[in-house]
Amino acid sequence: MTTDHVAIIGGGFSGALQAINLLRHQGPRATLIERRGVAGRGVAYSAAHPDHLLNVRTGNMSALPQDPGHFERWLERRHPGLVGGFAPRLIYGDYLAELLAQARALAPDRLRVVQGEAVDLVAVGEGWQIALADGARIEADAVVLAPGNLPPHIPGGIDAAALPADAFVAEPWGGDIAAGLSADDVVLVIGSGLTMIDIALLLDARGFAGRIVALSRRGLSPRAHAAVAPSTLDMRPPPNAVALLRHMRVRSRAVGWRAAVDEVRPYTEGLWIAADMAERRRFLRHLRAWWDVHRHRIAPQVAERIASMRAAGRLEIVAGKLAEVAASGNGLRVRYRPRGQDALETLTVRRIINASGPQGDLLRSEEPLLRRLIGRGLIRPDPLHLGIEVTQQSEVIGADGAPRPNLLAVGPMTRGTFWEIVAVPDIRRQTWAVARKLSNAHWVGGEGL
Ligand SMILES: Cc1cc2nc3c(=O)[nH]c(=O)nc-3n(C[C@H](O)[C@H](O)[C@H](O)COP(=O)(O)OP(=O)(O)OC[C@H]3O[C@@H](n4cnc5c(N)ncnc54)[C@H](O)[C@@H]3O)c2cc1C
């Protein structure tokens, strides 16, 4: 079957890049469907504050895998002072938006962007028909799902409906999280990862002078980047997670932990694919939290701000588990169990912000499209419930266990198969490979992008 038209559902970084990469091949026409007002930026590069910086150096943030210097050349023309460092995410969003606009201008007959929410997908002949919430229908020979992460779960112990409306922020990316707060208030952030860092910076930037308490099971928070000499390694993959940990300890002593983590990076996808389910489960249970804070590091200037907030007593990171939350006067009474203790502690806070991190359990998703796709047996969760199960070619695997060559998924929701598929360098490679597959042709040139 020939593929003349590909519909991409979700126009964040992954979907937009998928569309751009299709244009860069001798490929089919593309329709990019995005429910937000603006396509191309997604969650990470639109809802940011100027203080929110990329956590990857500019040299590694090109959107185009065949042209590693592309982002830095773009920056050189617009914000030369930022080259080589950690640019604001909003500026990276401008870069992506410009790339997409340029692609549309160069090939208006081959790329259409539709604003709307895809709510259903049915097989029609050898292709697909997508239903949008406004009643429109779009037919395509192949569909790429690029929905991004699912929003964070409501943490156990919180009954959001029972709390005053402004006391619990379920999803940190929308609205003003500092509205109505005073210097006497305490804000509890659930989670101590990258989202917590964003929230602390945002509250600080909005003038919140009160105290922030971040609560997570282990109380781990992202480590800082530092200038390290690049280190490469010709590595024989360790046979299991314990051996990997041992390897990391040895290499950390030899080259420092940052270089040791970076060295393993080219192998992580292969290690994950080679590991059996028991091994992957073991990694998730025991090592994931440690891996995440060392692997996904923050810019040094962000780390400095966080350190000074901690030193001033304005940010405290606590290891523990939330037990219960109840409305109390003008705030909330929070009970939590500190790690390693039996007794509960009590905290009175004005607001709780949920930063428990993106999740991928399809069966808990309330997204109409994903629910219908599961109901129709077109997608299924991967065995570890990290996202949508796909083959190593990013083809979606249905409830019958069969891959569908013309229904694909890209981005973080494919982490069950690839694990290392969250950051730009990984997603750009994946969308490039999917474009090659759907174009069934060799790449012929950059088309001026
Ligand atoms: C806060 C944050 C900061 C990050 N910082 C970095 C960084 O510095 N460096 C780095 O390399 N990586 C970073 N990442 C990781 C990475 O860049 C993102 O994971 C990546 O942007 C994922 O893009 P996405 O398009 O898959 O998802 P999203 O950005 O979530 O986009 C998905 C889009 O799909 C749309 N959508 C979903 N369902 C439908 C539907 N049914 N119909 C229509 N539209 C739909 C949504 O509206 C959304 O716009 C960051 C991620 C986050 C969240």
Ligand as a Chemical Component Dictionary entry (heavy atoms), coordinates in Angstrom:
data_LIG
# 
_chem_comp.id                   LIG 
_chem_comp.type                 NON-POLYMER 
_chem_comp.pdbx_formal_charge   0 
_chem_comp.three_letter_code    LIG 
# 
loop_
_chem_comp_atom.comp_id 
_chem_comp_atom.atom_id 
_chem_comp_atom.alt_atom_id 
_chem_comp_atom.type_symbol 
_chem_comp_atom.charge 
_chem_comp_atom.model_Cartn_x 
_chem_comp_atom.model_Cartn_y 
_chem_comp_atom.model_Cartn_z 
_chem_comp_atom.pdbx_ordinal 
LIG C1  C1  C 0 8.738  20.973 31.638 1  
LIG C2  C2  C 0 9.583  20.175 30.715 2  
LIG C3  C3  C 0 10.866 20.603 30.414 3  
LIG C4  C4  C 0 11.673 19.882 29.533 4  
LIG N1  N1  N 0 12.935 20.325 29.255 5  
LIG C5  C5  C 0 13.689 19.653 28.364 6  
LIG C6  C6  C 0 14.998 20.114 28.002 7  
LIG O1  O1  O 0 15.452 21.119 28.508 8  
LIG N2  N2  N 0 15.707 19.392 27.102 9  
LIG C7  C7  C 0 15.213 18.253 26.542 10 
LIG O2  O2  O 0 15.893 17.643 25.722 11 
LIG N3  N3  N 0 13.996 17.792 26.870 12 
LIG C8  C8  C 0 13.229 18.465 27.755 13 
LIG N4  N4  N 0 11.985 18.018 28.067 14 
LIG C9  C9  C 0 11.541 16.758 27.474 15 
LIG C10 C10 C 0 11.037 16.859 26.060 16 
LIG O3  O3  O 0 11.456 17.899 25.289 17 
LIG C11 C11 C 0 9.554  16.673 26.036 18 
LIG O4  O4  O 0 9.244  15.484 26.674 19 
LIG C12 C12 C 0 9.036  16.720 24.616 20 
LIG O5  O5  O 0 8.853  18.062 24.368 21 
LIG C13 C13 C 0 7.831  15.870 24.414 22 
LIG O6  O6  O 0 7.046  16.424 23.396 23 
LIG P1  P1  P 0 5.706  15.765 22.962 24 
LIG O7  O7  O 0 5.291  16.446 21.722 25 
LIG O8  O8  O 0 5.854  14.291 22.893 26 
LIG O9  O9  O 0 4.687  16.043 24.148 27 
LIG P2  P2  P 0 3.931  17.384 24.539 28 
LIG O10 O10 O 0 4.833  18.529 24.612 29 
LIG O11 O11 O 0 3.139  17.070 25.748 30 
LIG O12 O12 O 0 2.951  17.627 23.317 31 
LIG C14 C14 C 0 1.864  16.806 23.061 32 
LIG C15 C15 C 0 0.838  17.641 22.347 33 
LIG O13 O13 O 0 -0.208 16.801 21.885 34 
LIG C16 C16 C 0 -1.420 17.493 22.021 35 
LIG N5  N5  N 0 -2.470 16.471 22.065 36 
LIG C17 C17 C 0 -2.543 15.409 22.891 37 
LIG N6  N6  N 0 -3.636 14.673 22.604 38 
LIG C18 C18 C 0 -4.242 15.284 21.577 39 
LIG C19 C19 C 0 -5.432 14.995 20.833 40 
LIG N7  N7  N 0 -6.196 13.940 21.121 41 
LIG N8  N8  N 0 -5.786 15.822 19.818 42 
LIG C20 C20 C 0 -5.005 16.911 19.523 43 
LIG N9  N9  N 0 -3.891 17.239 20.208 44 
LIG C21 C21 C 0 -3.527 16.423 21.213 45 
LIG C22 C22 C 0 -1.248 18.287 23.300 46 
LIG O14 O14 O 0 -2.111 19.411 23.310 47 
LIG C23 C23 C 0 0.213  18.689 23.245 48 
LIG O15 O15 O 0 0.431  19.953 22.675 49 
LIG C24 C24 C 0 11.172 18.704 28.944 50 
LIG C25 C25 C 0 9.862  18.286 29.240 51 
LIG C26 C26 C 0 9.071  19.011 30.110 52 
LIG C27 C27 C 0 7.660  18.544 30.389 53 
# 
loop_
_chem_comp_bond.comp_id 
_chem_comp_bond.atom_id_1 
_chem_comp_bond.atom_id_2 
_chem_comp_bond.value_order 
_chem_comp_bond.pdbx_ordinal 
LIG C1  C2  SING 1  
LIG C2  C3  SING 2  
LIG C2  C26 DOUB 3  
LIG C3  C4  DOUB 4  
LIG C4  N1  SING 5  
LIG C4  C24 SING 6  
LIG N1  C5  DOUB 7  
LIG C5  C6  SING 8  
LIG C5  C8  SING 9  
LIG C6  O1  DOUB 10 
LIG C6  N2  SING 11 
LIG N2  C7  SING 12 
LIG C7  O2  DOUB 13 
LIG C7  N3  SING 14 
LIG N3  C8  DOUB 15 
LIG C8  N4  SING 16 
LIG N4  C9  SING 17 
LIG N4  C24 SING 18 
LIG C9  C10 SING 19 
LIG C10 O3  SING 20 
LIG C10 C11 SING 21 
LIG C11 O4  SING 22 
LIG C11 C12 SING 23 
LIG C12 O5  SING 24 
LIG C12 C13 SING 25 
LIG C13 O6  SING 26 
LIG O6  P1  SING 27 
LIG P1  O7  DOUB 28 
LIG P1  O8  SING 29 
LIG P1  O9  SING 30 
LIG O9  P2  SING 31 
LIG P2  O10 DOUB 32 
LIG P2  O11 SING 33 
LIG P2  O12 SING 34 
LIG O12 C14 SING 35 
LIG C14 C15 SING 36 
LIG C15 O13 SING 37 
LIG C15 C23 SING 38 
LIG O13 C16 SING 39 
LIG C16 N5  SING 40 
LIG C16 C22 SING 41 
LIG N5  C17 SING 42 
LIG N5  C21 SING 43 
LIG C17 N6  DOUB 44 
LIG N6  C18 SING 45 
LIG C18 C19 SING 46 
LIG C18 C21 DOUB 47 
LIG C19 N7  SING 48 
LIG C19 N8  DOUB 49 
LIG N8  C20 SING 50 
LIG C20 N9  DOUB 51 
LIG N9  C21 SING 52 
LIG C22 O14 SING 53 
LIG C22 C23 SING 54 
LIG C23 O15 SING 55 
LIG C24 C25 DOUB 56 
LIG C25 C26 SING 57 
LIG C26 C27 SING 58 
# 
